């Protein structure tokens, strides 16, 4: 699927992977609807995308809020046309490892709301129109935690297992419709998410050895642009090691 002149909706676009994906889509000629919680950082993404020649609609808000997501889709369509590309990068993680008995229900609910409900809402609102038009691409960002759940990450792993299952089902539902759906599951990524860890909490490896946002963007762009003869349900990315 071509990217140039298409409308792309990117969640989590205020920083990290989402920001870089949005910038790279703009460089490829897409127009952008960018969603994220941090309005100030979202403005930085919008400025970079505009400088690359894209038309940009900036839509700050909470991805777990159905009313907000519906407004975002309506505004994107009104200004840019219906989204033909959706990339779900919005997500949160735990500030540190928390066992099942120590993680509070409110934190568990927040994890599921952002990571799972947010991804569902954008897929729910996008896929019907894509099917009707006979084209479109949805790429969800997952995690290696959806393949191997380690101690202390129950909430995060559960949310990413759910995103993986949602994506797998949506892939099957879209076969033969012209809509391509895929997942990028990744190990540790050098992003601002690590800045939220408590002082002294260890990181899994030096940040320069982690996956970089451009590595993720490379995978996302390939999944969107891959030849029609190629089916790829998931790309699994891991850093080589410490």
C-alpha positions as semicolon CSV with decimal commas, in nm:
position;residue;x (nm);y (nm);z (nm)
1;X;0,000;0,000;0,000
2;X;0,129;0,345;-0,083
3;X;0,176;0,605;0,188
4;X;0,198;0,923;-0,017
5;X;-0,116;1,140;-0,001
6;X;-0,285;0,900;0,242
7;X;-0,434;1,007;0,575
8;X;-0,254;0,839;0,865
9;X;-0,376;0,840;1,223
10;X;-0,103;0,776;1,480
11;X;-0,169;0,733;1,852
12;X;0,095;0,797;2,116
13;X;0,249;1,048;1,876
14;X;0,375;1,288;2,142
15;X;0,698;1,097;2,207
16;X;0,905;0,786;2,148
17;X;0,797;0,538;1,884
18;X;0,472;0,718;1,804
19;X;0,649;1,045;1,737
20;X;0,908;0,886;1,513
21;X;0,647;0,685;1,322
22;X;0,448;1,004;1,262
23;X;0,756;1,192;1,143
24;X;0,858;0,911;0,908
25;X;0,506;0,887;0,764
26;X;0,515;1,262;0,701
27;X;0,849;1,224;0,523
28;X;0,683;0,959;0,303
29;X;0,411;1,205;0,203
30;X;0,125;1,114;0,437
31;X;-0,103;1,366;0,603
32;X;-0,140;1,312;0,975
33;X;-0,391;1,301;1,255
34;X;-0,178;1,272;1,566
35;X;-0,314;1,167;1,904
36;X;-0,145;1,180;2,243
37;X;-0,188;1,292;2,602
38;X;0,091;1,550;2,614
39;X;-0,029;1,851;2,412
40;X;0,304;2,035;2,435
41;X;0,503;1,740;2,300
42;X;0,234;1,673;2,041
43;X;0,294;2,025;1,912
44;X;0,660;1,934;1,862
45;X;0,560;1,631;1,656
46;X;0,318;1,845;1,456
47;X;0,591;2,100;1,384
48;X;0,831;1,832;1,261
49;X;0,565;1,672;1,042
50;X;0,458;2,007;0,900
51;X;0,819;2,089;0,819
52;X;0,829;1,762;0,621
53;X;0,536;1,886;0,412
54;X;0,245;1,710;0,582
55;X;-0,094;1,851;0,664
56;X;-0,141;1,783;1,035
57;X;-0,438;1,772;1,269
58;X;-0,329;1,765;1,634
59;X;-0,572;1,591;1,869
60;X;-0,460;1,570;2,234
61;X;-0,654;1,347;2,473
62;X;-0,689;1,015;2,652
63;X;-0,693;0,719;2,412
64;X;-0,908;0,515;2,651
65;X;-1,190;0,773;2,630
66;X;-1,440;0,662;2,364
67;X;-1,590;1,008;2,318
68;X;-1,244;1,157;2,260
69;X;-1,145;0,889;2,007
70;X;-1,472;0,935;1,817
71;X;-1,413;1,312;1,805
72;X;-1,059;1,254;1,686
73;X;-1,174;1,034;1,399
74;X;-1,445;1,284;1,305
75;X;-1,200;1,576;1,303
76;X;-0,940;1,378;1,110
77;X;-1,195;1,292;0,842
78;X;-1,332;1,646;0,825
79;X;-0,987;1,800;0,770
80;X;-0,791;1,525;0,594
81;X;-1,029;1,253;0,482
82;X;-1,089;0,913;0,641
83;X;-0,779;0,747;0,788
84;X;-0,637;0,489;0,548
85;X;-0,348;0,411;0,782
86;X;-0,376;0,364;1,158
87;X;-0,072;0,301;1,377
88;X;-0,143;0,232;1,743
89;X;0,164;0,336;1,942
90;X;-0,009;0,465;2,255
91;X;0,078;0,260;2,559
92;X;0,196;0,270;2,917
93;X;0,420;0,044;3,121
94;X;0,490;-0,016;3,487
95;X;0,738;0,220;3,654
96;X;0,899;-0,088;3,811
97;X;0,829;-0,458;3,849
98;X;0,517;-0,525;4,056
99;X;0,395;-0,868;4,159
100;X;0,030;-0,965;4,134
101;X;-0,018;-0,914;4,507
102;X;0,137;-0,566;4,509
103;X;-0,007;-0,406;4,196
104;X;-0,310;-0,197;4,281
105;X;-0,639;-0,253;4,095
106;X;-0,640;0,109;3,980
107;X;-0,301;0,068;3,812
108;X;-0,414;-0,262;3,657
109;X;-0,727;-0,094;3,519
110;X;-0,525;0,196;3,378
111;X;-0,294;-0,046;3,199
112;X;-0,580;-0,237;3,039
113;X;-0,768;0,083;2,952
114;X;-0,476;0,247;2,774
115;X;-0,307;-0,050;2,611
116;X;-0,608;-0,265;2,523
117;X;-0,918;-0,046;2,517
118;X;-0,735;0,232;2,334
119;X;-0,613;-0,006;2,065
120;X;-0,958;-0,162;2,032
121;X;-1,129;0,177;1,997
122;X;-0,916;0,293;1,704
123;X;-0,943;-0,044;1,530
124;X;-1,318;-0,047;1,592
125;X;-1,366;0,296;1,438
126;X;-1,124;0,252;1,147
127;X;-1,174;-0,095;1,009
128;X;-1,533;-0,072;0,888
129;X;-1,460;0,221;0,659
130;X;-1,140;0,058;0,537
131;X;-1,328;-0,258;0,444
132;X;-1,595;-0,057;0,263
133;X;-1,328;0,124;0,060
134;X;-1,135;-0,197;-0,003
135;X;-0,803;-0,069;0,128
136;X;-0,625;0,033;0,445
137;X;-0,354;-0,063;0,692
138;X;-0,358;-0,104;1,068
139;X;-0,035;-0,164;1,257
140;X;-0,044;-0,222;1,632
141;X;0,261;-0,198;1,857
142;X;0,295;-0,497;2,087
143;X;0,569;-0,639;2,304
144;X;0,781;-0,948;2,355
145;X;0,595;-0,962;2,689
146;X;0,306;-1,101;2,485
147;X;0,523;-1,406;2,412
148;X;0,698;-1,459;2,745
149;X;0,554;-1,312;3,064
150;X;0,822;-1,257;3,328
151;X;0,780;-1,205;3,703
152;X;0,664;-0,860;3,805
153;X;0,505;-0,760;3,473
154;X;0,165;-0,928;3,499
155;X;-0,043;-0,621;3,412
156;X;0,175;-0,515;3,120
157;X;0,206;-0,868;2,986
158;X;-0,169;-0,927;3,016
159;X;-0,239;-0,608;2,823
160;X;0,004;-0,696;2,546
161;X;-0,121;-1,054;2,522
162;X;-0,465;-0,898;2,469
163;X;-0,334;-0,665;2,197
164;X;-0,173;-0,962;2,024
165;X;-0,498;-1,161;2,039
166;X;-0,700;-0,864;1,914
167;X;-0,461;-0,817;1,625
168;X;-0,460;-1,186;1,533
169;X;-0,840;-1,191;1,522
170;X;-0,855;-0,870;1,318
171;X;-0,606;-1,011;1,068
172;X;-0,838;-1,305;1,004
173;X;-1,144;-1,079;0,984
174;X;-0,976;-0,863;0,719
175;X;-0,849;-1,138;0,488
176;X;-0,964;-1,075;0,134
177;X;-1,092;-0,724;0,209
178;X;-0,789;-0,524;0,095
179;X;-0,714;-0,421;0,454
180;X;-0,379;-0,530;0,592
181;X;-0,335;-0,569;0,967
182;X;-0,014;-0,650;1,152
183;X;0,168;-0,633;1,483
184;X;0,518;-0,520;1,575
185;X;0,625;-0,686;1,900
186;X;0,938;-0,544;2,053
187;X;1,180;-0,583;2,337
188;X;1,318;-0,283;2,528
189;X;1,299;0,042;2,329
190;X;1,491;0,358;2,405
191;X;1,200;0,589;2,478
192;X;1,086;0,836;2,749
193;X;0,897;0,556;2,921
194;X;1,220;0,474;3,108
195;X;1,231;0,826;3,253
196;X;0,933;0,740;3,474
197;X;1,113;0,470;3,669
198;X;1,192;0,548;4,034
199;X;1,541;0,676;4,108
200;X;1,778;0,383;4,128
201;X;1,543;0,136;3,956
202;X;1,752;-0,067;3,709
203;X;1,699;-0,061;3,335
204;X;1,729;-0,393;3,150
205;X;2,030;-0,271;2,948
206;X;2,203;0,053;2,849
207;X;1,972;0,265;2,638
208;X;2,213;0,278;2,347
209;X;2,183;-0,101;2,323
210;X;1,803;-0,099;2,323
211;X;1,593;-0,087;2,009
212;X;1,568;0,270;1,881
213;X;1,246;0,441;1,766
214;X;1,370;0,436;1,407
215;X;1,402;0,056;1,425
216;X;1,032;0,040;1,510
217;X;0,942;0,293;1,242
218;X;1,133;0,088;0,982
219;X;0,920;-0,216;1,067
220;X;0,594;-0,020;1,064
221;X;0,664;0,138;0,726
222;X;0,760;-0,197;0,572
223;X;0,437;-0,355;0,696
224;X;0,235;-0,075;0,537
225;X;0,428;-0,074;0,208
226;X;0,501;-0,446;0,170
227;X;0,409;-0,608;-0,163
228;X;0,055;-0,740;-0,194
229;X;0,192;-1,092;-0,246
230;X;0,349;-1,088;0,103
231;X;0,152;-1,166;0,418
232;X;0,322;-1,075;0,744
233;X;0,116;-1,097;1,062
234;X;0,386;-0,997;1,309
235;X;0,739;-0,866;1,323
236;X;0,925;-0,958;1,641
237;X;1,212;-0,721;1,720
238;X;1,466;-0,770;1,998
239;X;1,791;-0,598;2,079
240;X;2,093;-0,818;2,028
241;X;2,183;-0,789;2,393
242;X;2,364;-0,577;2,649
